């Protein structure tokens, strides 16, 4: 039985030598809503991680966890592009990054949110960070169209080296009032 301070994985074979995984970051993703919780390993056995700070709820069998992952998140507020009454569509997200970056960045968007406390994020796509130094991601989800648009950029891969130098939002306006 998992608690807010423990993650049990009967199929795991965590190292226990030389202090085991003490200090390693742990990222836990809720299977139901995708929310992320972060902690660190305080101690471990071969099949159980004991965390140094409690997570917000007891993890269940279907939640996903990643060891060694330090999440990166960039989140905007409500963007109106100086035209709060005009409906607009985010067409492309252009990310520029340093050579040598690794992994990928995930883009989520939301528009015209009714709630001040929660955001209905929609996954817009993933941008690979290798080879060239820019990535143009088309945004083809309804969350990219509205009077106010928000974006969130996430990276969660362990050891991911990311040096995002700039990004550009390419937007079309439906009408100009």
Order of alpha helices (4+ residues) and beta strands (2+ residues): beta-beta-beta-beta-beta-beta-beta-beta-beta-beta-beta-beta-beta
